[in-house]
Amino acid sequence: MTAPQHATRPQRTRRTLRILLPALIILGWLAAASFGGPLFGKVDEVSSNDRTAYLPSSSDSARVQELQTRFAGSDQIPAIIVAVSDAKLTDSQRTTLADAVAATTDIAGVGDDISPALPSEDGKAVQAFVPIRSDADLGDVVSEIRTHLDEAAPAGVTVYVTGPAGFSADLVAAFAGIDGILLGVALAAVLVILVLVYRSLLLPVVVLATSMFALCTALLLVWWLAKWGVLLLSGQTQGILFILVIGAATDYALLFVSRFREALRIEHDRGRAVLLAWKGAFEPILASGGTVIAGLLCLLLSDLRSNSALGPVAAIGIVFAMLSALTLLPALLMAFGRAAFWPRRPRFDPEAVAAEDGLPAGGVWARLSELIRRRSRIIWIATTLVLAIGTLGVLQLDASGVPQSDLVLGSSQARDGQKALGAHFPGGSGSPVQVLVAKDSLQRTADVLLADKGIDGVTVTAKDSVSGTAPVTADGIQPVGRPGTPAPDPTVIDGDVLLQGTLTAAADSATAEDTVRRLRSSLDGTGALVGGVTATAVDTDDASLRDRTLIIPVILVVIMLILMLLLRAIVAPVLLIVTTVLSFGTAMGVSALVFNGIFHFPGADPAVPLYGFVFLVALGIDYNIFLMTRVREESRTHGTREGVRRGLAITGGVITSAGLVLATTFAALAVIPILFLAQLAFIVAFGVLLDTFVVRSLLVPALVHDVGRAVWWPSRLSRGDR
């Protein structure tokens, strides 16, 4: 009587664990997501879009920015108020405008040192400078200032708020939809694709839940790391994190569900089917995620903190995408079993699977794999030629940087205000070149600035002056105020003074950047540091170019080594890297033609090719990993050429679905009206589709089929019979 009891105890234990373990996994993820979910609306509390904050601390502009607050006595962001009229402003209109500007001090967040409204030489405009405290909500303060001035402006007068504060406020407004609109569009698009792929009601919800739980948990960790100052967050990084996690987690889930569907046909027990699917999906998901993480972490080599911060942030997202696909999704599928596929439940039919020899009957991928078997050399040569032609468009790509005024797509009051400012005042008013120099070199440095054609005038910070600055001419510092007033003494901090040069051109123009480079060249060796808005753009672009040159080769080497370890070969990884780089070149070439000929973009940030490379190469390799791990698995039994045919036929559907999902999620970035994100959205979406339908479906299978077993050299598979 005791023997049966001892025999059934392990069975009861296994049944209990099969219920308890998935339940604990689901509850654990639910708890983490419940803490991370509410943080979606609080990311702006721990993020910053200030370009200076992301510069290398050793750059001139970053060092000047650090010391500037000591000269100003506070850390404030200037807003430039520009009021213009088609006719000369009357005394009454100027008085009304001056009173309206002075009244902005009543707005919370506005500093006290407001400059008086200064008229233009043509009398049709006035400008004033309103400081905004750095601890204030910049977007809200600028919005209140704009509303106040619009209501107070005299009839026939248009008022703009521009300058650093105005442009930053427009950026904040552009990123405002990143929590709701971006996520909503991405999730809705992915849901539609999943419903079409699975033709099921429950399974798409299960897969999306897996992705959202991964994102909520990743956000929980990233938010607190940013809160503690370990990581830097920006609106750009936030958007990429959201899209990357949703896309990657869904892709990994698609692969796991595909394996689970296969397992359900040969295993009646759902527990064994989940375990079989986990064993089949673990290696490609781990290799895929590991490759993406390795590529992202190469961004830590960047001098720009905006790039180096993206690496670990996005890597954290990929880690949780992998974990959700390998823990939460199996637990959910364990709970639902075949019901998850309703109404198209996979039937337990091992005899049919044996008759099919593990291959799907008929279909596009079976026919395509057969075509590749018969015409492999023609296919890979023709495909390579077409892709090579597409790379020629790269010659049209202008990724040397874009003006700050063009960062926001669509309407921008700051951009309109800058145009109005340039029409009536020196274009660089309000955003001067700032030069930190030793006191005894003040006049020599000022003379250099005054002699430059790009500088309209020079001032020096002087606390004794009512305006906080005093003009500097070839005759020295000039008096400010009534005749006979002595010239104020410059403010000196640690033996240095701060000069400001008003640019003749707009601060974000190429002409202004040329002026900064000339001044740095002229002042080289004097110890002077040149900073300001324009210098920040110059240093950012230069650092981006340096990053691009360094990081891209490093990523290639790292991914190559990972592929060699995964495939236990040398030839196959080299071929995969070459095809992926070719695909990237084509994606960039076509994108350049589209940007210039259709969208008429003003250019691209130097970081666009780098980001495009990181995501396209790392994510493009993903699909090759999905394919080649299955080809290698099939090659052990059937030989390389037959393994290619079988691998493509088996993985074609799931990889295509994964490519569509990832392309769709990245395309969703285009709903945020930021030039950088719109360009990245097109490059990655188009590149992923190119990888999915051309490189992975035609080029790689045909090339591997043509090379044959030598593709696995020097592993044992290369010495097989087929």
Secondary structure, DSSP 8 states (H G I E B T S, - for coil): -HHHHHHHHHHHHHHHHHHHHHHHHHHHHHHHHHHHGGGGGGGGGSB---GGGGS-TTSHHHHHHHHHHHHHSS-EEEEEEEEEESS---HHHHHHHHHHHHGGGGSTTB-S-----EE-TTSSEEEEEEEEETTS-HHHHHHHHHHHHHHHS-TTEEEEEEHHHHHHHHHHHHGGGGTTHHHHHHHHHHHHHHHHHH--SHHHHHHHHHHHHHHHHHHHHHHHHHHTTSS-B-HHHHHHHHHHHHHHHHHHHHHHHHHHHHHHHH-SSHHHHHHHHHHHHHHHHHHHHHHHHHHHHGGGG-SSHHHHHHHHHHHHHHHHHHHIIIIIHHHHHHHHGGGGGTTS-----HHHHHHHTT--SSSHHHHHHHHHHHHHHHHHHHHHHHHHHHHGGGGG---S---GGGSB-S--HHHHHHHHHHHHS-TTTTS-EEEEEEGGGHHHHHHHHHHSTTEEEEEEE-TTSTTSEEEEETTEE---SSTT--------BTTEEEEEEEESS-TTSHHHHHHHHHHHHHTTTTT-EEESHHHHHHHHHHHHHHHHHHHHHHHHHHHHHHHHHHHT-SHHHHHHHHHHHHHHHHHHHHHHHHIIIII------THHHHHHHHHHHHHHHHHHHHHHHHHHHHHHHH-HHHHHHHHHHHHHHHHHHHHHHHHHHHHGGGGS-BHHHHHHHHHHHHHHHHIIIIIIIIIHHHHHHHHGGGGGTTSGGGGS--
